[in-house]
Amino acid sequence: MLPGKPGFTRVDLLDGFVQVGGKSVPDEPPYQIHVTILQKVDGQEPSAAVTTLERPAIDWEASFPSKGFGKGGCVLIGHEVQLEPNFSSFTWVQYMDIK
């Protein structure tokens, strides 16, 4: 995570779900966060899932069904929309391992 920007902090495979954790900038509350996870597991078609978090906390998490996902490398794409103190939007990509 880059200082002063939103970012992903973890990706975990938990009992039927992939849970993605992230953090936004304090004092700049997110209005929405769109999270996309992409992964290619050997021998399978690529898997992708998308969700939108409405008015999440500064420390947030998104959960996806784990079907098609496994431990190992993945690509995470985030898009955060803020309304205060000024309208702004941030998009970022991170490569992480599902643990």
C-alpha positions as a Markdown table, in Angstrom:
| # | Residue | x | y | z |
|---|---|---|---|---|
| 1 | Met | 0.0 | 0.0 | 0.0 |
| 2 | Leu | 1.4 | 3.4 | -1.0 |
| 3 | Pro | 1.2 | 6.1 | 1.7 |
| 4 | Gly | -1.7 | 8.4 | 1.2 |
| 5 | Lys | -3.5 | 6.0 | -1.2 |
| 6 | Pro | -6.0 | 3.2 | -0.7 |
| 7 | Gly | -4.6 | -0.3 | -1.1 |
| 8 | Phe | -5.1 | -4.0 | -0.5 |
| 9 | Thr | -3.6 | -5.5 | 2.7 |
| 10 | Arg | -4.3 | -9.2 | 2.5 |
| 11 | Val | -6.0 | -12.0 | 0.5 |
| 12 | Asp | -7.1 | -15.1 | 2.4 |
| 13 | Leu | -8.8 | -18.4 | 1.4 |
| 14 | Leu | -11.3 | -19.1 | 4.2 |
| 15 | Asp | -13.9 | -21.8 | 4.4 |
| 16 | Gly | -15.6 | -21.4 | 1.0 |
| 17 | Phe | -14.7 | -17.7 | 0.5 |
| 18 | Val | -11.8 | -15.6 | -0.7 |
| 19 | Gln | -11.6 | -12.6 | 1.6 |
| 20 | Val | -9.8 | -9.4 | 0.4 |
| 21 | Gly | -8.8 | -6.8 | 3.0 |
| 22 | Gly | -7.9 | -3.3 | 2.3 |
| 23 | Lys | -7.3 | 0.1 | 3.9 |
| 24 | Ser | -8.4 | 3.6 | 2.8 |
| 25 | Val | -6.8 | 6.9 | 3.7 |
| 26 | Pro | -7.9 | 8.1 | 7.2 |
| 27 | Asp | -9.9 | 11.4 | 7.2 |
| 28 | Glu | -10.9 | 10.7 | 3.5 |
| 29 | Pro | -13.8 | 8.3 | 3.9 |
| 30 | Pro | -14.6 | 6.1 | 0.9 |
| 31 | Tyr | -18.1 | 6.4 | -0.6 |
| 32 | Gln | -17.7 | 3.2 | -2.7 |
| 33 | Ile | -15.0 | 0.7 | -3.3 |
| 34 | His | -15.2 | -1.6 | -6.3 |
| 35 | Val | -13.0 | -4.7 | -5.9 |
| 36 | Thr | -12.1 | -7.2 | -8.7 |
| 37 | Ile | -10.1 | -10.4 | -8.2 |
| 38 | Leu | -8.5 | -12.3 | -11.1 |
| 39 | Gln | -6.7 | -15.6 | -11.0 |
| 40 | Lys | -5.5 | -18.4 | -13.3 |
| 41 | Val | -5.2 | -21.7 | -11.5 |
| 42 | Asp | -3.3 | -24.4 | -13.5 |
| 43 | Gly | -5.7 | -26.7 | -15.4 |
| 44 | Gln | -8.7 | -24.4 | -15.0 |
| 45 | Glu | -10.2 | -21.5 | -16.9 |
| 46 | Pro | -9.3 | -18.0 | -15.4 |
| 47 | Ser | -11.6 | -16.9 | -12.6 |
| 48 | Ala | -12.8 | -13.4 | -11.9 |
| 49 | Ala | -15.2 | -11.9 | -9.3 |
| 50 | Val | -16.3 | -8.3 | -8.7 |
| 51 | Thr | -18.1 | -6.6 | -5.8 |
| 52 | Thr | -19.0 | -3.1 | -4.7 |
| 53 | Leu | -18.7 | -2.0 | -1.1 |
| 54 | Glu | -21.1 | 0.9 | -0.1 |
| 55 | Arg | -19.8 | 3.4 | 2.5 |
| 56 | Pro | -17.2 | 1.0 | 3.9 |
| 57 | Ala | -15.1 | 1.7 | 7.0 |
| 58 | Ile | -11.4 | 2.8 | 6.5 |
| 59 | Asp | -10.3 | -0.8 | 7.2 |
| 60 | Trp | -12.6 | -2.8 | 4.9 |
| 61 | Glu | -13.0 | -6.3 | 3.5 |
| 62 | Ala | -14.7 | -7.9 | 0.5 |
| 63 | Ser | -15.7 | -11.6 | 0.3 |
| 64 | Phe | -16.1 | -13.7 | -2.8 |
| 65 | Pro | -17.2 | -17.3 | -3.2 |
| 66 | Ser | -14.0 | -19.4 | -3.5 |
| 67 | Lys | -15.1 | -21.5 | -6.5 |
| 68 | Gly | -12.4 | -21.3 | -9.2 |
| 69 | Phe | -9.9 | -19.7 | -6.8 |
| 70 | Gly | -7.0 | -21.3 | -5.0 |
| 71 | Lys | -3.9 | -20.4 | -3.0 |
| 72 | Gly | -1.2 | -18.6 | -5.0 |
| 73 | Gly | -0.8 | -15.5 | -7.1 |
| 74 | Cys | -3.7 | -13.3 | -8.1 |
| 75 | Val | -4.4 | -9.8 | -9.5 |
| 76 | Leu | -6.5 | -7.3 | -7.5 |
| 77 | Ile | -8.0 | -4.2 | -9.0 |
| 78 | Gly | -9.5 | -1.5 | -6.8 |
| 79 | His | -11.5 | 1.6 | -7.6 |
| 80 | Glu | -12.3 | 4.0 | -4.7 |
| 81 | Val | -14.8 | 6.9 | -5.0 |
| 82 | Gln | -14.7 | 9.6 | -2.4 |
| 83 | Leu | -17.2 | 12.5 | -2.1 |
| 84 | Glu | -15.6 | 14.3 | 0.8 |
| 85 | Pro | -13.6 | 16.5 | 1.3 |
| 86 | Asn | -13.7 | 16.8 | -2.5 |
| 87 | Phe | -15.0 | 14.4 | -5.2 |
| 88 | Ser | -12.1 | 12.1 | -6.2 |
| 89 | Ser | -11.5 | 8.7 | -7.6 |
| 90 | Phe | -8.5 | 6.3 | -7.3 |
| 91 | Thr | -7.9 | 3.1 | -9.3 |
| 92 | Trp | -5.0 | 0.8 | -8.5 |
| 93 | Val | -3.7 | -2.7 | -9.3 |
| 94 | Gln | -1.8 | -5.0 | -6.9 |
| 95 | Tyr | -0.4 | -8.5 | -7.4 |
| 96 | Met | -0.7 | -10.6 | -4.2 |
| 97 | Asp | -0.8 | -14.2 | -3.1 |
| 98 | Ile | -4.0 | -15.8 | -1.8 |
| 99 | Lys | -2.9 | -17.4 | 1.5 |
